[in-house]
Amino acid sequence: MSELHLPWLEISILLPLIGALIVCLVRDRDTARRHCLWICGLTFVCAVGEWLDFGTLHVFEAHDHWGLIEAVFHKDVFVIDEFSAPLLPLAALVYLLTVLATVRTKVDRFTFGWALFSEALLLATLACKEPWVIIGLLIVSALPPFFELLARGRCTRVYVFHMSAFAALLIAGQALHDLSSTGSIVSATAVVLLALAALIRSGIAPLHCWMTDLFEKATFGTALLYVTPLAGAYAAMRLVLPIAPDWILRAIALVSLTTAVYSACMALVQTEPRRFFCYLFLSHSSLVLVGLELVTPTGLTGALCVWLSVGMSLAGFGLTLRAMEARTGALTLNKFHGLYDHTPTLAAFFLLTGLASIGFPGTIGFVGAELVLEGAVEVFPAIGFVVVLAAALNGIAVMHAYFRIFTGTRHVTSVSLCARPRERLAVLVLTLLILGGGFFPQPGVESRYHAAIALLEHREIKTTPPPDKSATISLVTWFTATKH
């Protein structure tokens, strides 16, 4: 197996882990925020370095340069491939921008030490392919939100019940799979248990109430960082997709599609912004699972593209809602607030990220959404209508929230509510990525297509590639007007 030129993976994992210990010893909250920001920035640089270094190798997968952890376990624990390589810088970017956009009114509530610890666990998970290590990391990553809920004096019953079921299903499913033979009833049972665990972690209805409970009781930043990296989808990709028979994948796609429409309908009637965002996120993350389980090159390519676009756009959307909440306190969506005149930058970014999440033309989500739709129609034409319905309902929900928060009346206040320099920087970075990925999608989609083909081959599915690559990603070539 090829190796990276520098030990980017181990450094990017160790930096936030060591930083968490340092930040926990700092009592001054402003100082802790500065330390956390620097550590997140360095981690992001290492994650980008890993992505660029991997791109120079022109291989499907590679391991770290040092291999210190591999020397202990006598196997390659941390391995990245074309599928996971861009997910690490995306996750590091979300953490960096969340800490960067944390205003002073949120400093005392946001736990910087636990955030760094969670980042280390997440990056380790995304850089791992060993099933038992992934399971252990996913289980441990559920602890930081739990401890925050305890520290805030909130009820943890719903969260603990679902995360305990998630952990038990993961362990039981993988244990049964290791003990069973391929094609047996025990093997099918193991896959079902692993699939149920992935559905719980992804918040698929009716196993989604823990996510709405988390957004209501935890800080917005902690809830945002726990759900936006789509760890449940990663578990499905690494633990379920390689071993699951087609009928289980079709069942997951059907349940996910139902959740997408249900969550879109729920987002339309919410009066609390946090619950609105939670249901909007559930709808989009469910569409990612729909594409992942279609088991076609087009559908899987679209799902991997939507994965990246949802991570960027809804992270920015959530950060905007968090910034508005920090200024005005708890908002409601049953009346107009008229905040546009005070925060035009945040208003424009709210609209941009919301439209990007539904695949508006010119944004990073457009091509991915179209490919998911095309892949769904290939499998069953009626599914395409349901995907379009979910996207339309989400679009209506986004516009409804925008008009309620930023228009309709004049908000009178003696305190400046304009965006701070750090918030403007976060807005600028995500805006460039969202629009840049929308106007120049070809490199990203080609990378996702190669990853999709390799993942399908790993399932030992014989896919016949089209005679011309433009036939598979015709939507991309139409949008960019390029020729292969």
NORDA-V779865 format. One record per residue. N is the residue number from 1. RES is the residue in one letter. D_LAST is the distance of its C-alpha to the last C-alpha in Angstrom with 1 decimal. Layout:
n=<N;N>
res=<RES;RES>
d_last=<D_LAST;D_LAST>
This chain:
n=<1;2;3;4;5;6;7;8;9;10;11;12;13;14;15;16;17;18;19;20;21;22;23;24;25;26;27;28;29;30;31;32;33;34;35;36;37;38;39;40;41;42;43;44;45;46;47;48;49;50;51;52;53;54;55;56;57;58;59;60;61;62;63;64;65;66;67;68;69;70;71;72;73;74;75;76;77;78;79;80;81;82;83;84;85;86;87;88;89;90;91;92;93;94;95;96;97;98;99;100;101;102;103;104;105;106;107;108;109;110;111;112;113;114;115;116;117;118;119;120;121;122;123;124;125;126;127;128;129;130;131;132;133;134;135;136;137;138;139;140;141;142;143;144;145;146;147;148;149;150;151;152;153;154;155;156;157;158;159;160;161;162;163;164;165;166;167;168;169;170;171;172;173;174;175;176;177;178;179;180;181;182;183;184;185;186;187;188;189;190;191;192;193;194;195;196;197;198;199;200;201;202;203;204;205;206;207;208;209;210;211;212;213;214;215;216;217;218;219;220;221;222;223;224;225;226;227;228;229;230;231;232;233;234;235;236;237;238;239;240;241;242;243;244;245;246;247;248;249;250;251;252;253;254;255;256;257;258;259;260;261;262;263;264;265;266;267;268;269;270;271;272;273;274;275;276;277;278;279;280;281;282;283;284;285;286;287;288;289;290;291;292;293;294;295;296;297;298;299;300;301;302;303;304;305;306;307;308;309;310;311;312;313;314;315;316;317;318;319;320;321;322;323;324;325;326;327;328;329;330;331;332;333;334;335;336;337;338;339;340;341;342;343;344;345;346;347;348;349;350;351;352;353;354;355;356;357;358;359;360;361;362;363;364;365;366;367;368;369;370;371;372;373;374;375;376;377;378;379;380;381;382;383;384;385;386;387;388;389;390;391;392;393;394;395;396;397;398;399;400;401;402;403;404;405;406;407;408;409;410;411;412;413;414;415;416;417;418;419;420;421;422;423;424;425;426;427;428;429;430;431;432;433;434;435;436;437;438;439;440;441;442;443;444;445;446;447;448;449;450;451;452;453;454;455;456;457;458;459;460;461;462;463;464;465;466;467;468;469;470;471;472;473;474;475;476;477;478;479;480;481;482;483;484>
res=<M;S;E;L;H;L;P;W;L;E;I;S;I;L;L;P;L;I;G;A;L;I;V;C;L;V;R;D;R;D;T;A;R;R;H;C;L;W;I;C;G;L;T;F;V;C;A;V;G;E;W;L;D;F;G;T;L;H;V;F;E;A;H;D;H;W;G;L;I;E;A;V;F;H;K;D;V;F;V;I;D;E;F;S;A;P;L;L;P;L;A;A;L;V;Y;L;L;T;V;L;A;T;V;R;T;K;V;D;R;F;T;F;G;W;A;L;F;S;E;A;L;L;L;A;T;L;A;C;K;E;P;W;V;I;I;G;L;L;I;V;S;A;L;P;P;F;F;E;L;L;A;R;G;R;C;T;R;V;Y;V;F;H;M;S;A;F;A;A;L;L;I;A;G;Q;A;L;H;D;L;S;S;T;G;S;I;V;S;A;T;A;V;V;L;L;A;L;A;A;L;I;R;S;G;I;A;P;L;H;C;W;M;T;D;L;F;E;K;A;T;F;G;T;A;L;L;Y;V;T;P;L;A;G;A;Y;A;A;M;R;L;V;L;P;I;A;P;D;W;I;L;R;A;I;A;L;V;S;L;T;T;A;V;Y;S;A;C;M;A;L;V;Q;T;E;P;R;R;F;F;C;Y;L;F;L;S;H;S;S;L;V;L;V;G;L;E;L;V;T;P;T;G;L;T;G;A;L;C;V;W;L;S;V;G;M;S;L;A;G;F;G;L;T;L;R;A;M;E;A;R;T;G;A;L;T;L;N;K;F;H;G;L;Y;D;H;T;P;T;L;A;A;F;F;L;L;T;G;L;A;S;I;G;F;P;G;T;I;G;F;V;G;A;E;L;V;L;E;G;A;V;E;V;F;P;A;I;G;F;V;V;V;L;A;A;A;L;N;G;I;A;V;M;H;A;Y;F;R;I;F;T;G;T;R;H;V;T;S;V;S;L;C;A;R;P;R;E;R;L;A;V;L;V;L;T;L;L;I;L;G;G;G;F;F;P;Q;P;G;V;E;S;R;Y;H;A;A;I;A;L;L;E;H;R;E;I;K;T;T;P;P;P;D;K;S;A;T;I;S;L;V;T;W;F;T;A;T;K;H>
d_last=<30.2;28.6;30.5;29.7;31.1;33.4;35.2;33.2;33.8;37.5;38.1;36.2;38.4;41.6;41.4;41.9;44.3;46.5;46.0;47.3;50.5;51.0;50.4;52.8;55.5;55.1;57.4;56.4;53.6;52.1;52.1;50.5;47.7;47.1;47.0;44.7;42.3;42.2;41.7;38.8;37.3;37.6;36.2;33.1;32.6;32.9;30.5;27.8;28.7;28.2;24.7;23.8;25.7;23.9;20.5;21.6;22.6;19.3;21.3;21.7;25.3;27.8;31.5;33.5;34.9;38.6;38.8;42.3;42.0;40.6;43.6;45.9;44.3;43.3;39.8;36.5;37.2;34.7;31.2;27.9;24.6;21.1;22.6;25.7;24.5;23.6;26.6;29.2;28.4;28.1;31.5;33.0;31.9;33.5;36.7;36.7;36.2;38.9;41.4;40.5;41.1;44.3;47.1;50.7;51.9;49.6;50.4;53.5;51.8;48.5;49.0;47.0;48.2;47.0;43.7;43.0;44.2;41.8;38.9;39.8;40.0;36.7;34.8;36.6;35.6;31.8;32.0;33.9;33.1;36.7;38.0;41.5;40.6;38.2;41.1;43.5;41.4;40.7;44.4;45.5;43.0;45.0;48.1;47.4;47.3;50.4;52.4;51.4;52.7;55.9;56.3;56.0;58.5;56.3;56.5;54.1;55.0;51.9;49.5;51.5;51.7;47.9;47.0;49.7;48.4;44.9;46.2;48.4;45.7;43.3;46.0;47.4;44.0;42.9;46.3;46.4;43.0;44.1;47.3;45.9;44.2;40.8;41.4;44.9;46.3;46.8;43.1;42.1;44.7;43.2;39.7;41.4;43.2;40.1;38.3;41.3;41.3;37.7;38.4;41.5;39.7;36.9;39.7;38.9;41.7;44.6;44.2;43.1;46.5;46.5;43.5;45.3;48.5;46.7;45.5;49.0;50.9;48.8;47.7;44.5;42.8;43.7;42.5;39.3;38.5;39.6;37.3;34.1;32.6;32.5;34.5;35.2;31.6;31.3;34.3;32.9;29.7;31.6;34.8;34.2;30.6;30.9;34.3;34.6;34.7;32.7;35.7;36.2;32.7;33.0;36.3;34.9;32.1;34.9;37.2;34.5;33.5;37.2;37.5;34.7;36.5;39.9;39.0;37.4;40.7;42.7;40.9;42.0;45.7;46.0;48.4;47.8;44.6;44.3;44.5;42.1;39.5;40.2;39.5;36.4;35.1;36.2;34.3;31.0;31.5;32.4;29.0;27.4;29.6;28.8;25.1;26.1;28.4;26.2;25.0;21.7;18.2;17.4;20.9;21.1;17.9;19.3;22.6;21.5;19.8;23.1;25.1;23.9;24.2;27.7;28.8;28.1;29.1;32.1;33.4;33.4;35.0;37.6;38.4;39.0;41.4;43.0;43.5;45.1;47.3;48.5;49.6;51.3;52.1;51.4;49.6;49.8;47.6;50.5;51.3;49.7;49.7;48.5;47.0;44.4;46.7;47.4;43.9;41.3;38.8;39.1;39.1;35.8;34.3;35.8;34.1;30.7;30.7;32.2;29.5;26.7;28.2;28.0;24.3;25.0;22.1;21.2;22.4;21.0;22.3;20.5;17.2;19.3;22.0;19.8;18.2;21.8;23.0;20.4;21.3;25.0;24.9;23.4;26.5;29.1;28.6;31.7;30.3;27.7;30.7;32.3;29.3;29.2;33.0;32.9;30.4;32.5;35.7;34.3;33.3;36.9;38.3;36.5;37.6;41.1;41.4;40.2;42.7;45.5;45.0;44.2;45.7;48.7;51.5;52.5;52.9;55.9;56.1;57.8;55.3;51.9;49.0;46.2;43.4;44.3;42.4;41.1;39.9;38.2;36.4;35.2;34.1;32.2;30.3;29.3;28.5;26.0;24.3;24.3;23.0;20.6;19.1;19.0;17.4;14.9;14.2;10.7;12.3;15.1;13.5;11.3;14.7;16.6;14.5;15.3;18.8;19.2;18.3;20.8;23.4;23.3;23.7;26.6;28.2;28.0;26.1;24.2;20.9;18.8;15.1;13.2;11.9;8.4;7.5;6.7;10.3;11.7;10.5;10.3;12.9;11.0;8.2;11.4;13.3;11.3;10.1;6.8;3.8;0.0>
